[in-house]
Amino acid sequence: MDRASIERKLSSEWIRSTITAPGEGLILGVELRETSHVIGDVTLQFASAEHRSGEIGWIFHPDYSGHGYATEAAHAILHLGFDQLGLHRISARIDSRNDPSVRLAERLGMRREAYLRQNEWFKGEWSDEIGVALLDDEWVAQHPEGVANCS
Ligand SMILES: CC(C)(COP(=O)(O)OP(=O)(O)OC[C@H]1O[C@@H](n2cnc3c(N)ncnc32)[C@H](O)[C@@H]1OP(=O)(O)O)[C@@H](O)C(=O)NCCC(=O)NCCS
C-alpha cells in the first residue's frame, strides 16, 4: 500500500474500535508491551447476526514469530467474538501451504472443517484453502474455569 491508501484506511475502516452490526470488522494492532512496537494485527469480522457468525484473521511481523504472541492475540479476539459479541461460530480461512497458520488455528482449538481445492488465484497460481472453525460450546468447554477472565 502507498502512503495515501494507508492514510485513507487510518481515517476510515482502521479507526473503528467497536463492533455492533453485521458487516462491521475490527482490525486491532498488537503491541509488544516491553517496547510498545506494533508487531502485528488480528481481525474480527462480524458476518451475520442471524447466524451469529464471524471470521478471524492474523498477520504478524516475522521478526516476532515463535513466541506465542499471535496465539495470545488471536485467543483474545476469540474471547471478544464469543463472550462480548455473543457469536455462535467463528471461522478462519487458511492457505493450505501456510503451516504456521494451520498450527496456530490448532493451538486455538479450531477444528478443520473443509479443504477447498484451487479456490483462489494467489500470487500467480491456484491455491487450496483450509477452513477451520470453533463453536461457542467448544469455546466454553475449552475454559472449564470460566471464560469471563480468560485472556
Ligand atoms: C501465521 C503467523 C501469525 C504464525 O506466527 P507464529 O509465530 O507461528 O505464531 P505465534 O506467535 O503464536 O507463535 C507460536 C510458535 O511459537 C512457539 N511458542 C514459543 N513460546 C510460546 C508460547 N508461550 N505460547 C505459544 N507458543 C509459543 C510455538 O511452539 C509455535 O511454534 P511452532 O509453530 O513452530 O510450534 C505468522 O506466521 C504470520 O503472520 N504469517 C504471515 C501472515 C499470514 O500468513 N497470516 C495468516 C493468513 S491465513
Backbone and ligand atoms as CSV (ligand in chain L), in Angstrom:
chain,resi,resn,atom,element,x,y,z
A,1,MET,N,N,0.835,-1.207,0.000
A,1,MET,CA,C,0.000,0.000,0.000
A,1,MET,C,C,0.866,1.253,0.000
A,2,ASP,N,N,0.416,2.259,-0.726
A,2,ASP,CA,C,1.163,3.520,-0.667
A,2,ASP,C,C,0.652,4.364,0.507
A,3,ARG,N,N,1.369,5.477,0.744
A,3,ARG,CA,C,1.075,6.311,1.912
A,3,ARG,C,C,-0.381,6.817,1.898
A,4,ALA,N,N,-0.850,7.204,0.701
A,4,ALA,CA,C,-2.200,7.767,0.591
A,4,ALA,C,C,-3.258,6.734,0.964
A,5,SER,N,N,-3.088,5.482,0.494
A,5,SER,CA,C,-4.107,4.481,0.861
A,5,SER,C,C,-4.066,4.170,2.344
A,6,ILE,N,N,-2.870,4.182,2.927
A,6,ILE,CA,C,-2.788,3.919,4.373
A,6,ILE,C,C,-3.476,5.042,5.135
A,7,GLU,N,N,-3.247,6.300,4.712
A,7,GLU,CA,C,-3.903,7.428,5.382
A,7,GLU,C,C,-5.422,7.311,5.283
A,8,ARG,N,N,-5.899,6.903,4.093
A,8,ARG,CA,C,-7.339,6.735,3.898
A,8,ARG,C,C,-7.895,5.663,4.844
A,9,LYS,N,N,-7.193,4.551,4.937
A,9,LYS,CA,C,-7.663,3.460,5.796
A,9,LYS,C,C,-7.602,3.859,7.268
A,10,LEU,N,N,-6.557,4.609,7.633
A,10,LEU,CA,C,-6.424,5.025,9.039
A,10,LEU,C,C,-7.568,5.939,9.468
A,11,SER,N,N,-8.123,6.654,8.498
A,11,SER,CA,C,-9.215,7.559,8.865
A,11,SER,C,C,-10.586,6.932,8.593
A,12,SER,N,N,-10.615,5.688,8.134
A,12,SER,CA,C,-11.913,5.042,7.887
A,12,SER,C,C,-11.989,3.693,8.596
A,13,GLU,N,N,-11.791,2.593,7.827
A,13,GLU,CA,C,-12.066,1.288,8.434
A,13,GLU,C,C,-11.134,0.921,9.595
A,14,TRP,N,N,-9.869,1.411,9.563
A,14,TRP,CA,C,-8.931,1.026,10.621
A,14,TRP,C,C,-9.172,1.779,11.926
A,15,ILE,N,N,-10.009,2.834,11.874
A,15,ILE,CA,C,-10.199,3.654,13.072
A,15,ILE,C,C,-11.246,3.027,14.015
A,16,ARG,N,N,-12.015,2.075,13.478
A,16,ARG,CA,C,-13.125,1.510,14.256
A,16,ARG,C,C,-12.625,0.833,15.536
A,17,SER,N,N,-13.297,1.132,16.671
A,17,SER,CA,C,-12.899,0.484,17.926
A,17,SER,C,C,-14.076,-0.236,18.588
A,18,THR,N,N,-15.214,-0.236,17.912
A,18,THR,CA,C,-16.351,-1.019,18.402
A,18,THR,C,C,-16.933,-1.787,17.226
A,19,ILE,N,N,-17.678,-2.841,17.565
A,19,ILE,CA,C,-18.284,-3.641,16.508
A,19,ILE,C,C,-19.673,-4.021,17.013
A,20,THR,N,N,-20.685,-3.634,16.279
A,20,THR,CA,C,-22.038,-3.869,16.765
A,20,THR,C,C,-22.960,-4.489,15.706
A,21,ALA,N,N,-22.671,-4.250,14.447
A,21,ALA,CA,C,-23.598,-4.697,13.406
A,21,ALA,C,C,-22.892,-5.596,12.400
A,22,PRO,N,N,-23.649,-6.556,11.807
A,22,PRO,CA,C,-23.046,-7.413,10.792
A,22,PRO,C,C,-22.479,-6.593,9.637
A,23,GLY,N,N,-21.381,-7.075,9.109
A,23,GLY,CA,C,-20.703,-6.339,8.046
A,23,GLY,C,C,-19.560,-5.509,8.592
A,24,GLU,N,N,-19.594,-5.242,9.904
A,24,GLU,CA,C,-18.503,-4.450,10.502
A,24,GLU,C,C,-17.355,-5.371,10.900
A,25,GLY,N,N,-16.161,-4.791,10.906
A,25,GLY,CA,C,-14.995,-5.565,11.306
A,25,GLY,C,C,-14.046,-4.736,12.138
A,26,LEU,N,N,-13.295,-5.428,12.978
A,26,LEU,CA,C,-12.285,-4.750,13.795
A,26,LEU,C,C,-10.910,-5.208,13.335
A,27,ILE,N,N,-10.000,-4.265,13.185
A,27,ILE,CA,C,-8.602,-4.621,12.948
A,27,ILE,C,C,-7.826,-4.062,14.129
A,28,LEU,N,N,-7.303,-4.941,14.975
A,28,LEU,CA,C,-6.635,-4.480,16.189
A,28,LEU,C,C,-5.126,-4.673,16.066
A,29,GLY,N,N,-4.395,-3.599,16.250
A,29,GLY,CA,C,-2.939,-3.686,16.264
A,29,GLY,C,C,-2.499,-4.378,17.543
A,30,VAL,N,N,-1.450,-5.166,17.453
A,30,VAL,CA,C,-0.930,-5.861,18.626
A,30,VAL,C,C,0.403,-5.229,19.010
A,31,GLU,N,N,0.452,-4.723,20.229
A,31,GLU,CA,C,1.640,-4.004,20.680
A,31,GLU,C,C,2.414,-4.874,21.672
A,32,LEU,N,N,3.713,-4.912,21.497
A,32,LEU,CA,C,4.561,-5.629,22.447
A,32,LEU,C,C,4.764,-4.716,23.660
A,33,ARG,N,N,4.321,-5.207,24.817
A,33,ARG,CA,C,4.295,-4.332,25.996
A,33,ARG,C,C,5.685,-3.759,26.319
A,34,GLU,N,N,6.728,-4.597,26.199
A,34,GLU,CA,C,8.071,-4.175,26.624
A,34,GLU,C,C,8.610,-3.010,25.796
A,35,THR,N,N,8.256,-2.969,24.492
A,35,THR,CA,C,8.874,-1.972,23.609
A,35,THR,C,C,7.865,-0.993,23.012
A,36,SER,N,N,6.578,-1.277,23.172
A,36,SER,CA,C,5.489,-0.510,22.553
A,36,SER,C,C,5.494,-0.596,21.028
A,37,HIS,N,N,6.243,-1.542,20.450
A,37,HIS,CA,C,6.228,-1.718,18.999
A,37,HIS,C,C,4.980,-2.476,18.574
A,38,VAL,N,N,4.394,-2.031,17.438
A,38,VAL,CA,C,3.298,-2.793,16.856
A,38,VAL,C,C,3.916,-3.949,16.073
A,39,ILE,N,N,3.549,-5.182,16.460
A,39,ILE,CA,C,4.210,-6.358,15.877
A,39,ILE,C,C,3.275,-7.163,14.967
A,40,GLY,N,N,2.010,-6.773,14.907
A,40,GLY,CA,C,1.090,-7.500,14.044
A,40,GLY,C,C,-0.325,-7.002,14.242
A,41,ASP,N,N,-1.262,-7.699,13.614
A,41,ASP,CA,C,-2.662,-7.360,13.871
A,41,ASP,C,C,-3.532,-8.604,13.832
A,42,VAL,N,N,-4.667,-8.492,14.523
A,42,VAL,CA,C,-5.684,-9.540,14.468
A,42,VAL,C,C,-6.993,-8.892,14.046
A,43,THR,N,N,-7.810,-9.651,13.320
A,43,THR,CA,C,-9.055,-9.085,12.818
A,43,THR,C,C,-10.238,-9.943,13.241
A,44,LEU,N,N,-11.360,-9.273,13.430
A,44,LEU,CA,C,-12.628,-9.964,13.694
A,44,LEU,C,C,-13.682,-9.338,12.803
A,45,GLN,N,N,-14.298,-10.152,11.963
A,45,GLN,CA,C,-15.350,-9.678,11.069
A,45,GLN,C,C,-16.679,-10.250,11.543
A,46,PHE,N,N,-17.648,-9.371,11.797
A,46,PHE,CA,C,-18.988,-9.808,12.212
A,46,PHE,C,C,-19.753,-10.128,10.928
A,47,ALA,N,N,-19.929,-11.422,10.639
A,47,ALA,CA,C,-20.501,-11.805,9.345
A,47,ALA,C,C,-22.029,-11.745,9.334
A,48,SER,N,N,-22.666,-12.354,10.344
A,48,SER,CA,C,-24.132,-12.433,10.307
A,48,SER,C,C,-24.721,-12.386,11.708
A,49,ALA,N,N,-25.746,-11.562,11.899
A,49,ALA,CA,C,-26.442,-11.503,13.191
A,49,ALA,C,C,-27.383,-12.697,13.312
A,50,GLU,N,N,-28.051,-13.038,12.213
A,50,GLU,CA,C,-28.991,-14.168,12.236
A,50,GLU,C,C,-28.283,-15.472,12.608
A,51,HIS,N,N,-27.113,-15.696,11.999
A,51,HIS,CA,C,-26.395,-16.949,12.234
A,51,HIS,C,C,-25.350,-16.798,13.334
A,52,ARG,N,N,-25.246,-15.600,13.872
A,52,ARG,CA,C,-24.262,-15.277,14.932
A,52,ARG,C,C,-22.880,-15.823,14.556
A,53,SER,N,N,-22.426,-15.421,13.359
A,53,SER,CA,C,-21.159,-15.942,12.860
A,53,SER,C,C,-20.157,-14.818,12.593
A,54,GLY,N,N,-18.899,-15.190,12.717
A,54,GLY,CA,C,-17.831,-14.232,12.455
A,54,GLY,C,C,-16.605,-14.938,11.917
A,55,GLU,N,N,-15.640,-14.128,11.498
A,55,GLU,CA,C,-14.412,-14.695,10.940
A,55,GLU,C,C,-13.227,-13.957,11.540
A,56,ILE,N,N,-12.157,-14.690,11.825
A,56,ILE,CA,C,-10.960,-14.029,12.362
A,56,ILE,C,C,-9.775,-14.208,11.427
A,57,GLY,N,N,-8.756,-13.366,11.635
A,57,GLY,CA,C,-7.535,-13.457,10.850
A,57,GLY,C,C,-6.369,-12.881,11.642
A,58,TRP,N,N,-5.159,-13.107,11.153
A,58,TRP,CA,C,-3.975,-12.657,11.885
A,58,TRP,C,C,-2.808,-12.445,10.935
A,59,ILE,N,N,-2.000,-11.447,11.227
A,59,ILE,CA,C,-0.761,-11.211,10.471
A,59,ILE,C,C,0.266,-10.659,11.464
A,60,PHE,N,N,1.435,-11.293,11.520
A,60,PHE,CA,C,2.488,-10.812,12.427
A,60,PHE,C,C,3.801,-10.607,11.679
A,61,HIS,N,N,4.602,-9.673,12.168
A,61,HIS,CA,C,5.918,-9.447,11.580
A,61,HIS,C,C,6.808,-10.659,11.863
A,62,PRO,N,N,7.506,-11.153,10.827
A,62,PRO,CA,C,8.314,-12.361,11.022
A,62,PRO,C,C,9.364,-12.241,12.136
A,63,ASP,N,N,9.845,-11.030,12.404
A,63,ASP,CA,C,10.854,-10.879,13.463
A,63,ASP,C,C,10.315,-11.304,14.835
A,64,TYR,N,N,8.985,-11.351,14.951
A,64,TYR,CA,C,8.390,-11.635,16.266
A,64,TYR,C,C,7.717,-13.002,16.312
A,65,SER,N,N,8.068,-13.860,15.364
A,65,SER,CA,C,7.413,-15.168,15.357
A,65,SER,C,C,8.093,-16.094,16.370
A,66,GLY,N,N,7.361,-17.134,16.739
A,66,GLY,CA,C,7.933,-18.166,17.604
A,66,GLY,C,C,7.890,-17.878,19.088
A,67,HIS,N,N,7.099,-16.897,19.489
A,67,HIS,CA,C,6.989,-16.580,20.926
A,67,HIS,C,C,5.579,-16.792,21.470
A,68,GLY,N,N,4.651,-17.119,20.599
A,68,GLY,CA,C,3.266,-17.283,21.050
A,68,GLY,C,C,2.471,-15.988,21.057
A,69,TYR,N,N,3.031,-14.915,20.496
A,69,TYR,CA,C,2.300,-13.631,20.508
A,69,TYR,C,C,1.013,-13.721,19.681
A,70,ALA,N,N,1.106,-14.359,18.516
A,70,ALA,CA,C,-0.083,-14.458,17.650
A,70,ALA,C,C,-1.160,-15.307,18.318
A,71,THR,N,N,-0.730,-16.378,18.981
A,71,THR,CA,C,-1.685,-17.233,19.697
A,71,THR,C,C,-2.401,-16.427,20.773
A,72,GLU,N,N,-1.634,-15.658,21.536
A,72,GLU,CA,C,-2.220,-14.865,22.626
A,72,GLU,C,C,-3.229,-13.846,22.073
A,73,ALA,N,N,-2.847,-13.172,20.999
A,73,ALA,CA,C,-3.725,-12.130,20.437
A,73,ALA,C,C,-4.965,-12.737,19.787
A,74,ALA,N,N,-4.788,-13.858,19.090
A,74,ALA,CA,C,-5.938,-14.491,18.431
A,74,ALA,C,C,-6.896,-15.054,19.482
A,75,HIS,N,N,-6.342,-15.556,20.571
A,75,HIS,CA,C,-7.185,-16.043,21.668
A,75,HIS,C,C,-8.017,-14.889,22.231
A,76,ALA,N,N,-7.388,-13.723,22.366
A,76,ALA,CA,C,-8.105,-12.551,22.893
A,76,ALA,C,C,-9.243,-12.148,21.957
A,77,ILE,N,N,-9.032,-12.279,20.661
A,77,ILE,CA,C,-10.083,-11.852,19.734
A,77,ILE,C,C,-11.210,-12.901,19.660
A,78,LEU,N,N,-10.885,-14.162,19.929
A,78,LEU,CA,C,-11.945,-15.174,20.066
A,78,LEU,C,C,-12.798,-14.842,21.285
A,79,HIS,N,N,-12.140,-14.448,22.351
A,79,HIS,CA,C,-12.832,-14.035,23.586
A,79,HIS,C,C,-13.804,-12.890,23.272
A,80,LEU,N,N,-13.330,-11.943,22.524
A,80,LEU,CA,C,-14.165,-10.804,22.125
A,80,LEU,C,C,-15.376,-11.282,21.322
A,81,GLY,N,N,-15.142,-12.165,20.366
A,81,GLY,CA,C,-16.213,-12.632,19.491
A,81,GLY,C,C,-17.259,-13.465,20.231
A,82,PHE,N,N,-16.792,-14.412,21.040
A,82,PHE,CA,C,-17.746,-15.287,21.728
A,82,PHE,C,C,-18.378,-14.610,22.944
A,83,ASP,N,N,-17.548,-13.999,23.786
A,83,ASP,CA,C,-18.039,-13.569,25.100
A,83,ASP,C,C,-18.563,-12.134,25.109
A,84,GLN,N,N,-18.109,-11.304,24.196
A,84,GLN,CA,C,-18.613,-9.935,24.144
A,84,GLN,C,C,-19.682,-9.783,23.063
A,85,LEU,N,N,-19.391,-10.349,21.889
A,85,LEU,CA,C,-20.323,-10.177,20.771
A,85,LEU,C,C,-21.391,-11.271,20.758
A,86,GLY,N,N,-21.161,-12.357,21.505
A,86,GLY,CA,C,-22.152,-13.436,21.590
A,86,GLY,C,C,-22.247,-14.288,20.336
A,87,LEU,N,N,-21.125,-14.448,19.628
A,87,LEU,CA,C,-21.170,-15.244,18.401
A,87,LEU,C,C,-21.329,-16.734,18.716
A,88,HIS,N,N,-21.916,-17.442,17.774
A,88,HIS,CA,C,-22.115,-18.890,17.904
A,88,HIS,C,C,-20.980,-19.657,17.225
A,89,ARG,N,N,-20.457,-19.046,16.148
A,89,ARG,CA,C,-19.454,-19.770,15.345
A,89,ARG,C,C,-18.446,-18.776,14.780
A,90,ILE,N,N,-17.158,-19.092,14.972
A,90,ILE,CA,C,-16.100,-18.226,14.414
A,90,ILE,C,C,-15.206,-19.092,13.529
A,91,SER,N,N,-14.976,-18.623,12.332
A,91,SER,CA,C,-14.202,-19.416,11.370
A,91,SER,C,C,-12.969,-18.646,10.914
A,92,ALA,N,N,-12.078,-19.375,10.235
A,92,ALA,CA,C,-10.909,-18.749,9.612
A,92,ALA,C,C,-10.592,-19.524,8.345
A,93,ARG,N,N,-10.008,-18.827,7.380
A,93,ARG,CA,C,-9.642,-19.446,6.106
A,93,ARG,C,C,-8.134,-19.359,5.957
A,94,ILE,N,N,-7.505,-20.491,5.648
A,94,ILE,CA,C,-6.042,-20.537,5.639
A,94,ILE,C,C,-5.542,-21.177,4.352
A,95,ASP,N,N,-4.573,-20.558,3.728
A,95,ASP,CA,C,-3.911,-21.175,2.572
A,95,ASP,C,C,-3.288,-22.495,3.043
A,96,SER,N,N,-3.548,-23.568,2.304
A,96,SER,CA,C,-3.122,-24.902,2.772
A,96,SER,C,C,-1.611,-25.012,2.927
A,97,ARG,N,N,-0.853,-24.113,2.261
A,97,ARG,CA,C,0.619,-24.187,2.367
A,97,ARG,C,C,1.137,-23.446,3.584
A,98,ASN,N,N,0.221,-22.795,4.308
A,98,ASN,CA,C,0.630,-21.927,5.410
A,98,ASN,C,C,0.662,-22.723,6.728
A,99,ASP,N,N,1.711,-23.523,6.877
A,99,ASP,CA,C,1.792,-24.414,8.039
A,99,ASP,C,C,1.758,-23.669,9.382
A,100,PRO,N,N,2.488,-22.542,9.537
A,100,PRO,CA,C,2.442,-21.851,10.834
A,100,PRO,C,C,1.022,-21.401,11.193
A,101,SER,N,N,0.264,-20.988,10.172
A,101,SER,CA,C,-1.094,-20.523,10.409
A,101,SER,C,C,-2.016,-21.692,10.780
A,102,VAL,N,N,-1.816,-22.831,10.125
A,102,VAL,CA,C,-2.609,-24.022,10.463
A,102,VAL,C,C,-2.303,-24.439,11.903
A,103,ARG,N,N,-1.002,-24.398,12.276
A,103,ARG,CA,C,-0.635,-24.773,13.655
A,103,ARG,C,C,-1.243,-23.792,14.653
A,104,LEU,N,N,-1.278,-22.511,14.287
A,104,LEU,CA,C,-1.878,-21.506,15.170
A,104,LEU,C,C,-3.368,-21.812,15.397
A,105,ALA,N,N,-4.082,-22.121,14.314
A,105,ALA,CA,C,-5.510,-22.456,14.445
A,105,ALA,C,C,-5.691,-23.683,15.337
A,106,GLU,N,N,-4.792,-24.662,15.176
A,106,GLU,CA,C,-4.896,-25.877,16.009
A,106,GLU,C,C,-4.643,-25.536,17.478
A,107,ARG,N,N,-3.664,-24.644,17.733
A,107,ARG,CA,C,-3.411,-24.251,19.138
A,107,ARG,C,C,-4.621,-23.560,19.744
A,108,LEU,N,N,-5.396,-22.882,18.898
A,108,LEU,CA,C,-6.598,-22.197,19.371
A,108,LEU,C,C,-7.772,-23.162,19.533
A,109,GLY,N,N,-7.565,-24.430,19.174
A,109,GLY,CA,C,-8.628,-25.427,19.294
A,109,GLY,C,C,-9.614,-25.385,18.145
A,110,MET,N,N,-9.258,-24.692,17.054
A,110,MET,CA,C,-10.185,-24.620,15.922
A,110,MET,C,C,-10.140,-25.944,15.141
A,111,ARG,N,N,-11.315,-26.399,14.740
A,111,ARG,CA,C,-11.466,-27.661,14.020
A,111,ARG,C,C,-11.286,-27.463,12.527
A,112,ARG,N,N,-10.621,-28.428,11.862
A,112,ARG,CA,C,-10.574,-28.386,10.392
A,112,ARG,C,C,-11.909,-28.860,9.857
A,113,GLU,N,N,-12.537,-28.059,9.014
A,113,GLU,CA,C,-13.868,-28.412,8.509
A,113,GLU,C,C,-13.905,-28.592,7.011
A,114,ALA,N,N,-12.979,-27.978,6.312
A,114,ALA,CA,C,-13.089,-28.016,4.848
A,114,ALA,C,C,-11.710,-27.952,4.209
A,115,TYR,N,N,-11.639,-28.569,3.036
A,115,TYR,CA,C,-10.443,-28.436,2.200
A,115,TYR,C,C,-10.922,-28.072,0.802
A,116,LEU,N,N,-10.700,-26.807,0.436
A,116,LEU,CA,C,-11.219,-26.319,-0.849
A,116,LEU,C,C,-10.086,-26.291,-1.864
A,117,ARG,N,N,-10.208,-27.117,-2.881
A,117,ARG,CA,C,-9.129,-27.242,-3.862
A,117,ARG,C,C,-9.176,-26.085,-4.864
A,118,GLN,N,N,-8.036,-25.461,-5.028
A,118,GLN,CA,C,-7.835,-24.424,-6.058
A,118,GLN,C,C,-8.963,-23.385,-6.065
A,119,ASN,N,N,-9.323,-22.877,-4.905
A,119,ASN,CA,C,-10.439,-21.921,-4.881
A,119,ASN,C,C,-9.969,-20.471,-4.936
A,120,GLU,N,N,-8.642,-20.243,-4.878
A,120,GLU,CA,C,-8.175,-18.859,-5.003
A,120,GLU,C,C,-6.968,-18.781,-5.922
A,121,TRP,N,N,-6.965,-17.731,-6.752
A,121,TRP,CA,C,-5.816,-17.439,-7.611
A,121,TRP,C,C,-4.935,-16.499,-6.806
A,122,PHE,N,N,-3.774,-16.977,-6.354
A,122,PHE,CA,C,-2.971,-16.230,-5.401
A,122,PHE,C,C,-1.514,-16.220,-5.853
A,123,LYS,N,N,-0.977,-15.013,-6.034
A,123,LYS,CA,C,0.419,-14.852,-6.446
A,123,LYS,C,C,0.768,-15.737,-7.647
A,124,GLY,N,N,-0.119,-15.709,-8.667
A,124,GLY,CA,C,0.207,-16.369,-9.929
A,124,GLY,C,C,-0.077,-17.852,-9.997
A,125,GLU,N,N,-0.737,-18.412,-8.994
A,125,GLU,CA,C,-1.097,-19.836,-9.084
A,125,GLU,C,C,-2.345,-20.120,-8.269
A,126,TRP,N,N,-2.982,-21.261,-8.563
A,126,TRP,CA,C,-4.148,-21.668,-7.782
A,126,TRP,C,C,-3.687,-22.149,-6.415
A,127,SER,N,N,-4.429,-21.757,-5.407
A,127,SER,CA,C,-4.075,-22.249,-4.071
A,127,SER,C,C,-5.282,-22.922,-3.435
A,128,ASP,N,N,-4.988,-23.935,-2.621
A,128,ASP,CA,C,-6.032,-24.649,-1.874
A,128,ASP,C,C,-6.244,-23.924,-0.545
A,129,GLU,N,N,-7.444,-24.059,-0.012
A,129,GLU,CA,C,-7.770,-23.363,1.242
A,129,GLU,C,C,-8.280,-24.361,2.279
A,130,ILE,N,N,-7.830,-24.160,3.515
A,130,ILE,CA,C,-8.338,-24.968,4.632
A,130,ILE,C,C,-9.299,-24.095,5.439
A,131,GLY,N,N,-10.480,-24.639,5.721
A,131,GLY,CA,C,-11.450,-23.918,6.554
A,131,GLY,C,C,-11.428,-24.489,7.954
A,132,VAL,N,N,-11.282,-23.612,8.939
A,132,VAL,CA,C,-11.304,-24.048,10.343
A,132,VAL,C,C,-12.377,-23.245,11.071
A,133,ALA,N,N,-12.877,-23.813,12.168
A,133,ALA,CA,C,-13.919,-23.085,12.911
A,133,ALA,C,C,-13.982,-23.563,14.351
A,134,LEU,N,N,-14.643,-22.740,15.153
A,134,LEU,CA,C,-14.857,-23.055,16.564
A,134,LEU,C,C,-16.282,-22.619,16.904
A,135,LEU,N,N,-16.992,-23.461,17.669
A,135,LEU,CA,C,-18.351,-23.126,18.102
A,135,LEU,C,C,-18.325,-22.622,19.543
A,136,ASP,N,N,-19.376,-21.895,19.918
A,136,ASP,CA,C,-19.387,-21.309,21.261
A,136,ASP,C,C,-19.325,-22.375,22.359
A,137,ASP,N,N,-20.005,-23.535,22.163
A,137,ASP,CA,C,-19.947,-24.542,23.227
A,137,ASP,C,C,-18.565,-25.193,23.308
A,138,GLU,N,N,-17.867,-25.278,22.172
A,138,GLU,CA,C,-16.496,-25.802,22.200
A,138,GLU,C,C,-15.576,-24.820,22.927
A,139,TRP,N,N,-15.804,-23.534,22.699
A,139,TRP,CA,C,-15.027,-22.484,23.354
A,139,TRP,C,C,-15.224,-22.562,24.878
A,140,VAL,N,N,-16.477,-22.719,25.295
A,140,VAL,CA,C,-16.769,-22.810,26.736
A,140,VAL,C,C,-16.105,-24.058,27.312
A,141,ALA,N,N,-16.178,-25.180,26.565
A,141,ALA,CA,C,-15.572,-26.425,27.048
A,141,ALA,C,C,-14.055,-26.304,27.189
A,142,GLN,N,N,-13.467,-25.415,26.386
A,142,GLN,CA,C,-12.012,-25.202,26.479
A,142,GLN,C,C,-11.638,-24.441,27.751
A,143,HIS,N,N,-12.648,-23.824,28.381
A,143,HIS,CA,C,-12.366,-22.968,29.535
A,143,HIS,C,C,-13.210,-23.400,30.726
A,144,PRO,N,N,-12.918,-24.585,31.285
A,144,PRO,CA,C,-13.734,-25.078,32.393
A,144,PRO,C,C,-13.702,-24.147,33.597
A,145,GLU,N,N,-12.672,-23.318,33.675
A,145,GLU,CA,C,-12.575,-22.368,34.801
A,145,GLU,C,C,-13.454,-21.139,34.588
A,146,GLY,N,N,-14.102,-21.071,33.394
A,146,GLY,CA,C,-14.942,-19.907,33.092
A,146,GLY,C,C,-14.239,-19.002,32.101
A,147,VAL,N,N,-15.042,-18.357,31.239
A,147,VAL,CA,C,-14.459,-17.535,30.174
A,147,VAL,C,C,-14.328,-16.068,30.565
A,148,ALA,N,N,-14.972,-15.671,31.667
A,148,ALA,CA,C,-15.062,-14.243,31.974
A,148,ALA,C,C,-13.691,-13.578,32.076
A,149,ASN,N,N,-12.742,-14.276,32.692
A,149,ASN,CA,C,-11.458,-13.612,32.920
A,149,ASN,C,C,-10.330,-14.152,32.053
A,150,CYS,N,N,-10.685,-14.970,31.040
A,150,CYS,CA,C,-9.593,-15.525,30.237
A,150,CYS,C,C,-9.025,-14.413,29.358
A,151,SER,N,N,-7.768,-14.563,28.992
A,151,SER,CA,C,-7.174,-13.520,28.153
A,151,SER,C,C,-6.473,-14.155,26.967
L,1,LIG,C1,C,0.559,-17.158,10.958
L,1,LIG,C2,C,1.529,-16.461,11.929
L,1,LIG,C3,C,0.813,-15.349,12.683
L,1,LIG,C4,C,2.045,-17.523,12.907
L,1,LIG,O1,O,3.095,-16.960,13.672
L,1,LIG,P1,P,3.791,-17.799,14.821
L,1,LIG,O2,O,4.965,-17.038,15.290
L,1,LIG,O3,O,4.000,-19.218,14.365
L,1,LIG,O4,O,2.669,-17.849,15.962
L,1,LIG,P2,P,2.822,-17.464,17.496
L,1,LIG,O5,O,3.264,-16.074,17.667
L,1,LIG,O6,O,1.555,-17.857,18.149
L,1,LIG,O7,O,3.990,-18.405,17.980
L,1,LIG,C5,C,3.796,-19.812,18.009
L,1,LIG,C6,C,5.110,-20.516,17.843
L,1,LIG,O8,O,5.953,-20.140,18.913
L,1,LIG,C7,C,6.147,-21.249,19.785
L,1,LIG,N1,N,5.993,-20.711,21.146
L,1,LIG,C8,C,7.031,-20.311,21.920
L,1,LIG,N2,N,6.571,-19.821,23.076
L,1,LIG,C9,C,5.217,-19.935,23.038
L,1,LIG,C10,C,4.197,-19.593,23.971
L,1,LIG,N3,N,4.471,-19.057,25.159
L,1,LIG,N4,N,2.910,-19.814,23.629
L,1,LIG,C11,C,2.596,-20.353,22.424
L,1,LIG,N5,N,3.547,-20.692,21.507
L,1,LIG,C12,C,4.843,-20.482,21.814
L,1,LIG,C13,C,5.123,-22.289,19.409
L,1,LIG,O9,O,5.589,-23.604,19.655
L,1,LIG,C14,C,4.955,-22.018,17.929
L,1,LIG,O10,O,5.971,-22.568,17.173
L,1,LIG,P3,P,5.656,-23.797,16.152
L,1,LIG,O11,O,4.524,-23.371,15.258
L,1,LIG,O12,O,6.957,-23.960,15.438
L,1,LIG,O13,O,5.282,-24.944,17.040
L,1,LIG,C15,C,2.718,-15.855,11.131
L,1,LIG,O14,O,3.412,-16.900,10.517
L,1,LIG,C16,C,2.324,-14.814,10.097
L,1,LIG,O15,O,1.987,-13.689,10.422
L,1,LIG,N6,N,2.385,-15.166,8.815
L,1,LIG,C17,C,2.117,-14.211,7.746
L,1,LIG,C18,C,0.675,-13.768,7.657
L,1,LIG,C19,C,-0.257,-14.904,7.475
L,1,LIG,O16,O,0.076,-15.913,6.881
L,1,LIG,N7,N,-1.460,-14.759,8.065
L,1,LIG,C20,C,-2.466,-15.784,8.036
L,1,LIG,C21,C,-3.287,-15.743,6.809
L,1,LIG,S1,S,-4.425,-17.128,6.878
